[in-house]
Amino acid sequence: MERAREIGIESFWHKDVSEETILDIINRMLVGELIYQNSTPEVMLGSVKSTEFTPMEIQVLRLLTIGAGNEEIA
């Protein structure tokens, strides 16, 4: 959440909530409220909980998901 705020994202919410909650969030954002979740939900990545990764491991996973490091080495 801190990173979202730092880079200027006005609101951020994970999609693992009910449709009613999402609609409420959208309506609140439309009137100018900035909305961030209090915590990141815990999800399983393989056999590991997302909360068990170190910040460096999270950074590596982010790079892998965007394809960084897949360039061919000459």
N, CA, C and O atoms as a MOPAC input file, in Angstrom:
PM7 MOZYME 1SCF
protein

 N      0.81600 1    -1.18800 1     0.00000 1
 C      0.00000 1     0.00000 1     0.00000 1
 C      0.86700 1     1.26200 1     0.00000 1
 O      0.55100 1     2.25200 1    -0.66000 1
 N      1.96900 1     1.20200 1     0.75700 1
 C      2.84900 1     2.37000 1     0.80100 1
 C      3.39400 1     2.69400 1    -0.58700 1
 O      3.46300 1     3.85800 1    -0.98200 1
 N      3.77700 1     1.66200 1    -1.31300 1
 C      4.31200 1     1.88400 1    -2.66500 1
 C      3.24900 1     2.52700 1    -3.55300 1
 O      3.55800 1     3.43000 1    -4.33100 1
 N      2.01500 1     2.07600 1    -3.44500 1
 C      0.93300 1     2.66400 1    -4.24300 1
 C      0.80300 1     4.15300 1    -3.94400 1
 O      0.65600 1     4.96400 1    -4.85800 1
 N      0.85600 1     4.50300 1    -2.67900 1
 C      0.76400 1     5.92300 1    -2.29400 1
 C      1.96300 1     6.70300 1    -2.80000 1
 O      1.82100 1     7.81300 1    -3.31300 1
 N      3.15300 1     6.11500 1    -2.65500 1
 C      4.38600 1     6.79500 1    -3.05800 1
 C      4.39800 1     7.14300 1    -4.53800 1
 O      4.89100 1     8.20500 1    -4.91900 1
 N      3.86400 1     6.26600 1    -5.37500 1
 C      3.91000 1     6.52400 1    -6.81600 1
 C      2.68400 1     7.27000 1    -7.32700 1
 O      2.52800 1     7.46300 1    -8.53200 1
 N      1.80800 1     7.69100 1    -6.40300 1
 C      0.70600 1     8.56500 1    -6.77600 1
 C     -0.60800 1     7.90000 1    -7.11100 1
 O     -1.50800 1     8.55400 1    -7.63900 1
 N     -0.74600 1     6.61400 1    -6.81800 1
 C     -2.03000 1     5.95200 1    -7.03600 1
 C     -3.01200 1     6.48900 1    -6.00800 1
 O     -2.74300 1     6.44900 1    -4.80700 1
 N     -4.13600 1     6.98700 1    -6.46900 1
 C     -5.07100 1     7.67300 1    -5.57600 1
 C     -5.84700 1     6.73600 1    -4.67100 1
 O     -6.24100 1     7.13400 1    -3.57500 1
 N     -6.07300 1     5.52000 1    -5.09100 1
 C     -6.77300 1     4.52900 1    -4.27500 1
 C     -6.31200 1     3.14900 1    -4.72200 1
 O     -5.92200 1     2.95700 1    -5.87300 1
 N     -6.36300 1     2.18700 1    -3.79600 1
 C     -5.92000 1     0.83600 1    -4.12500 1
 C     -6.64400 1    -0.15600 1    -3.23600 1
 O     -6.63300 1    -0.03700 1    -2.01100 1
 N     -7.27200 1    -1.13700 1    -3.86800 1
 C     -8.00200 1    -2.15400 1    -3.11700 1
 C     -7.88300 1    -3.47000 1    -3.86000 1
 O     -7.96100 1    -3.49600 1    -5.08800 1
 N     -7.69500 1    -4.55400 1    -3.13800 1
 C     -7.62200 1    -5.86500 1    -3.76700 1
 C     -9.02000 1    -6.32800 1    -4.15000 1
 O    -10.00100 1    -5.96500 1    -3.50200 1
 N     -9.10600 1    -7.12200 1    -5.19400 1
 C    -10.40300 1    -7.49100 1    -5.75900 1
 C    -11.05600 1    -8.69200 1    -5.08900 1
 O    -12.07300 1    -9.18000 1    -5.58100 1
 N    -10.51300 1    -9.17500 1    -4.00100 1
 C    -11.06300 1   -10.36800 1    -3.35700 1
 C    -12.15200 1   -10.02700 1    -2.34000 1
 O    -12.21600 1   -10.62000 1    -1.26300 1
 N    -13.00400 1    -9.06900 1    -2.69500 1
 C    -14.11900 1    -8.66800 1    -1.83200 1
 C    -15.41500 1    -8.78800 1    -2.63600 1
 O    -15.39100 1    -9.06700 1    -3.83500 1
 N    -16.51400 1    -8.57700 1    -1.97800 1
 C    -17.81500 1    -8.72300 1    -2.63700 1
 C    -18.05000 1    -7.61200 1    -3.66400 1
 O    -17.40400 1    -6.56500 1    -3.63600 1
 N    -18.98100 1    -7.87000 1    -4.55700 1
 C    -19.35900 1    -6.87800 1    -5.56000 1
 C    -19.86400 1    -5.59800 1    -4.89300 1
 O    -19.56700 1    -4.49500 1    -5.35200 1
 N    -20.62100 1    -5.75100 1    -3.81800 1
 C    -21.15000 1    -4.58200 1    -3.10700 1
 C    -20.02000 1    -3.72400 1    -2.55100 1
 O    -20.08400 1    -2.49600 1    -2.60500 1
 N    -18.98500 1    -4.36900 1    -2.01700 1
 C    -17.84900 1    -3.62700 1    -1.46700 1
 C    -17.13000 1    -2.87100 1    -2.57100 1
 O    -16.76900 1    -1.70800 1    -2.39400 1
 N    -16.92000 1    -3.52000 1    -3.70700 1
 C    -16.26000 1    -2.86300 1    -4.83300 1
 C    -17.07500 1    -1.65500 1    -5.29500 1
 O    -16.51100 1    -0.59000 1    -5.54300 1
 N    -18.39700 1    -1.81000 1    -5.41100 1
 C    -19.24700 1    -0.69500 1    -5.83000 1
 C    -19.19900 1     0.44800 1    -4.82200 1
 O    -19.18400 1     1.61600 1    -5.21000 1
 N    -19.17600 1     0.12400 1    -3.54300 1
 C    -19.06400 1     1.14400 1    -2.50500 1
 C    -17.73700 1     1.89600 1    -2.63400 1
 O    -17.69900 1     3.12100 1    -2.52300 1
 N    -16.66100 1     1.16200 1    -2.86800 1
 C    -15.34500 1     1.77800 1    -3.03000 1
 C    -15.33700 1     2.70800 1    -4.24300 1
 O    -14.82700 1     3.82500 1    -4.16400 1
 N    -15.89500 1     2.25400 1    -5.35900 1
 C    -15.94500 1     3.07200 1    -6.56700 1
 C    -16.73600 1     4.35600 1    -6.30900 1
 O    -16.30100 1     5.44300 1    -6.69100 1
 N    -17.88700 1     4.22900 1    -5.66500 1
 C    -18.70500 1     5.42000 1    -5.36700 1
 C    -17.97000 1     6.39000 1    -4.46100 1
 O    -18.04200 1     7.60200 1    -4.66600 1
 N    -17.27100 1     5.88200 1    -3.46900 1
 C    -16.50200 1     6.74700 1    -2.56100 1
 C    -15.35500 1     7.42900 1    -3.29700 1
 O    -15.05800 1     8.59500 1    -3.03700 1
 N    -14.70700 1     6.71000 1    -4.21500 1
 C    -13.61400 1     7.29200 1    -4.98700 1
 C    -14.13600 1     8.39400 1    -5.91200 1
 O    -13.46800 1     9.40800 1    -6.11300 1
 N    -15.33100 1     8.19000 1    -6.47400 1
 C    -15.90000 1     9.17200 1    -7.39700 1
 C    -16.17500 1    10.51800 1    -6.73500 1
 O    -16.23400 1    11.54300 1    -7.41400 1
 N    -16.34000 1    10.52000 1    -5.42800 1
 C    -16.55300 1    11.79500 1    -4.72700 1
 C    -15.25800 1    12.30500 1    -4.09500 1
 O    -15.27700 1    13.23100 1    -3.28400 1
 N    -14.12400 1    11.68800 1    -4.47600 1
 C    -12.83600 1    12.21700 1    -4.06700 1
 C    -12.15100 1    11.56000 1    -2.88900 1
 O    -11.07600 1    12.00000 1    -2.48000 1
 N    -12.74300 1    10.52300 1    -2.33400 1
 C    -12.11900 1     9.86600 1    -1.18200 1
 C    -10.96100 1     8.98500 1    -1.66000 1
 O    -11.09300 1     8.26800 1    -2.65200 1
 N     -9.84400 1     9.03900 1    -0.96200 1
 C     -8.71100 1     8.16800 1    -1.24900 1
 C     -8.84100 1     6.93100 1    -0.37900 1
 O     -8.99500 1     7.03600 1     0.83800 1
 N     -8.78000 1     5.76100 1    -0.99500 1
 C     -9.07000 1     4.52800 1    -0.27600 1
 C     -7.93300 1     3.52700 1    -0.46900 1
 O     -7.54600 1     3.20800 1    -1.59300 1
 N     -7.41500 1     3.04700 1     0.64700 1
 C     -6.37400 1     2.01900 1     0.63400 1
 C     -6.74800 1     0.95000 1     1.65200 1
 O     -7.28400 1     1.25700 1     2.71700 1
 N     -6.46600 1    -0.29600 1     1.32400 1
 C     -6.68900 1    -1.37100 1     2.28600 1
 C     -5.69900 1    -1.23700 1     3.43700 1
 O     -4.58000 1    -0.75800 1     3.24900 1
 N     -6.11500 1    -1.66300 1     4.63300 1
 C     -5.23100 1    -1.59700 1     5.79400 1
 C     -4.08500 1    -2.58000 1     5.70400 1
 O     -3.00700 1    -2.33000 1     6.24400 1
 N     -4.30500 1    -3.70000 1     5.02400 1
 C     -3.25800 1    -4.71000 1     4.90600 1
 C     -3.42200 1    -5.46700 1     3.59200 1
 O     -4.49200 1    -5.46900 1     2.98300 1
 N     -2.34900 1    -6.09800 1     3.17700 1
 C     -2.37000 1    -6.91100 1     1.96500 1
 C     -2.89100 1    -8.29300 1     2.31900 1
 O     -2.43800 1    -8.88800 1     3.29700 1
 N     -3.82900 1    -8.81300 1     1.54600 1
 C     -4.35700 1   -10.14000 1     1.86600 1
 C     -3.28000 1   -11.21900 1     1.71200 1
 O     -2.38200 1   -11.11200 1     0.87700 1
 N     -3.39300 1   -12.23100 1     2.51800 1
 C     -2.46300 1   -13.35900 1     2.44800 1
 C     -2.96900 1   -14.34800 1     1.40500 1
 O     -4.11400 1   -14.79600 1     1.47100 1
 N     -2.11500 1   -14.68800 1     0.44400 1
 C     -2.46800 1   -15.65600 1    -0.58400 1
 C     -1.39400 1   -16.73300 1    -0.64500 1
 O     -0.25500 1   -16.51800 1    -0.23100 1
 N     -1.77200 1   -17.88700 1    -1.16400 1
 C     -0.81600 1   -18.98000 1    -1.32500 1
 C     -0.17700 1   -18.88100 1    -2.70800 1
 O     -0.87400 1   -18.74000 1    -3.71300 1
 N      1.13200 1   -18.95400 1    -2.75000 1
 C      1.89600 1   -19.01200 1    -3.98800 1
 C      2.61700 1   -20.34700 1    -3.97100 1
 O      3.68900 1   -20.49300 1    -3.38400 1
 N      2.00200 1   -21.31200 1    -4.62800 1
 C      2.51000 1   -22.67800 1    -4.50400 1
 C      2.20900 1   -23.17400 1    -3.10700 1
 O      1.05000 1   -23.20600 1    -2.69300 1
 N      3.22400 1   -23.55600 1    -2.38900 1
 C      3.02700 1   -24.04700 1    -1.01700 1
 C      3.47300 1   -23.02100 1     0.02700 1
 O      3.62100 1   -23.35200 1     1.20300 1
 N      3.68600 1   -21.77700 1    -0.40600 1
 C      4.18600 1   -20.73100 1     0.49700 1
 C      3.16200 1   -19.60600 1     0.58700 1
 O      2.56600 1   -19.21900 1    -0.41900 1
 N      2.95800 1   -19.08300 1     1.79200 1
 C      2.08000 1   -17.93000 1     1.98100 1
 C      2.80300 1   -16.67100 1     1.52800 1
 O      4.00600 1   -16.52400 1     1.74100 1
 N      2.06600 1   -15.77100 1     0.90600 1
 C      2.66100 1   -14.52700 1     0.40700 1
 C      3.31200 1   -13.71600 1     1.51900 1
 O      4.24300 1   -12.95400 1     1.25700 1
 N      2.84700 1   -13.86100 1     2.73900 1
 C      3.40700 1   -13.10600 1     3.85600 1
 C      4.74900 1   -13.66500 1     4.33600 1
 O      5.41100 1   -13.05200 1     5.17400 1
 N      5.15300 1   -14.83000 1     3.80600 1
 C      6.41100 1   -15.44400 1     4.22900 1
 C      7.60400 1   -15.00000 1     3.38400 1
 O      8.74600 1   -15.32700 1     3.70800 1
 N      7.34800 1   -14.25800 1     2.30300 1
 C      8.43600 1   -13.79800 1     1.44700 1
 C      9.11700 1   -12.57200 1     2.04200 1
 O      8.47200 1   -11.73200 1     2.67000 1
 N     10.42800 1   -12.48300 1     1.83700 1
 C     11.17300 1   -11.28800 1     2.24500 1
 C     10.91500 1   -10.18800 1     1.22100 1
 O     10.45400 1   -10.47500 1     0.11600 1
 N     11.20200 1    -8.93600 1     1.56600 1
 C     11.03900 1    -7.85900 1     0.58200 1
 C     11.85600 1    -8.10700 1    -0.69400 1
 O     11.39300 1    -7.78600 1    -1.78800 1
 N     13.05100 1    -8.66700 1    -0.56900 1
 C     13.87100 1    -8.94900 1    -1.74700 1
 C     13.22300 1   -10.03300 1    -2.61200 1
 O     13.24000 1    -9.93700 1    -3.83900 1
 N     12.65800 1   -11.04900 1    -1.98700 1
 C     11.98100 1   -12.10300 1    -2.74800 1
 C     10.76400 1   -11.55200 1    -3.48600 1
 O     10.49400 1   -11.94100 1    -4.62200 1
 N     10.03800 1   -10.65500 1    -2.84600 1
 C      8.89100 1   -10.00700 1    -3.49700 1
 C      9.36800 1    -9.20400 1    -4.70500 1
 O      8.73800 1    -9.23000 1    -5.76300 1
 N     10.48400 1    -8.49000 1    -4.54300 1
 C     11.02300 1    -7.70900 1    -5.65000 1
 C     11.40000 1    -8.61600 1    -6.82400 1
 O     11.11400 1    -8.28300 1    -7.97400 1
 N     12.03600 1    -9.75700 1    -6.55000 1
 C     12.40000 1   -10.70000 1    -7.59900 1
 C     11.14300 1   -11.23200 1    -8.29200 1
 O     11.11200 1   -11.32100 1    -9.51900 1
 N     10.11600 1   -11.58500 1    -7.53300 1
 C      8.86300 1   -12.06200 1    -8.12900 1
 C      8.23800 1   -11.00600 1    -9.02700 1
 O      7.73600 1   -11.32400 1   -10.10500 1
 N      8.26600 1    -9.74400 1    -8.58600 1
 C      7.71300 1    -8.66600 1    -9.41800 1
 C      8.47500 1    -8.56000 1   -10.72800 1
 O      7.87400 1    -8.42600 1   -11.79400 1
 N      9.80500 1    -8.61900 1   -10.64700 1
 C     10.61500 1    -8.54100 1   -11.86000 1
 C     10.33000 1    -9.71000 1   -12.79700 1
 O     10.26500 1    -9.53600 1   -14.01400 1
 N     10.16200 1   -10.89100 1   -12.23200 1
 C      9.86100 1   -12.05900 1   -13.05300 1
 C      8.51300 1   -11.93200 1   -13.75600 1
 O      8.37000 1   -12.35500 1   -14.90300 1
 N      7.53000 1   -11.35600 1   -13.07800 1
 C      6.20700 1   -11.25000 1   -13.66900 1
 C      6.15000 1   -10.22500 1   -14.78800 1
 O      5.29200 1   -10.32100 1   -15.66600 1
 N      7.05100 1    -9.24200 1   -14.77500 1
 C      7.07200 1    -8.25500 1   -15.86900 1
 C      8.07900 1    -8.61800 1   -16.94300 1
 O      8.19300 1    -7.92100 1   -17.95100 1
 N      8.81200 1    -9.70700 1   -16.73400 1
 C      9.73800 1   -10.18400 1   -17.74900 1
 C     11.14400 1    -9.65000 1   -17.61900 1
 O     11.98000 1    -9.92700 1   -18.47900 1
 N     11.43700 1    -8.89500 1   -16.57700 1
 C     12.80100 1    -8.36900 1   -16.40000 1
 C     13.75600 1    -9.54200 1   -16.19600 1
 O     13.43500 1   -10.51000 1   -15.50700 1
 N     14.90100 1    -9.43700 1   -16.79100 1
 C     15.89000 1   -10.49000 1   -16.65300 1
 C     15.77600 1   -11.54000 1   -17.73200 1
 O     16.57300 1   -12.47700 1   -17.76200 1
 N     14.79400 1   -11.40800 1   -18.63000 1
 C     14.61600 1   -12.39300 1   -19.69400 1
 C     15.34100 1   -11.98500 1   -20.97900 1
 O     15.22000 1   -12.65700 1   -22.00300 1
 N     16.09500 1   -10.88300 1   -20.92300 1
 C     16.83200 1   -10.43900 1   -22.10400 1
 C     17.95500 1   -11.42600 1   -22.37800 1
 O     18.53500 1   -12.01000 1   -21.46200 1
 N     18.24600 1   -11.59500 1   -23.65600 1
 C     19.33000 1   -12.50200 1   -24.00600 1
 C     20.66000 1   -11.83600 1   -23.69900 1
 O     20.83100 1   -10.63500 1   -23.90900 1
 N     21.58600 1   -12.62000 1   -23.20600 1
 C     22.92200 1   -12.11200 1   -22.91000 1
 C     23.81400 1   -12.39000 1   -24.10900 1
 O     23.89800 1   -13.51900 1   -24.59300 1
 N     24.48000 1   -11.33400 1   -24.58200 1
 C     25.34000 1   -11.48300 1   -25.77200 1
 C     26.64500 1   -12.14700 1   -25.44000 1
 O     27.47800 1   -12.34700 1   -26.32400 1

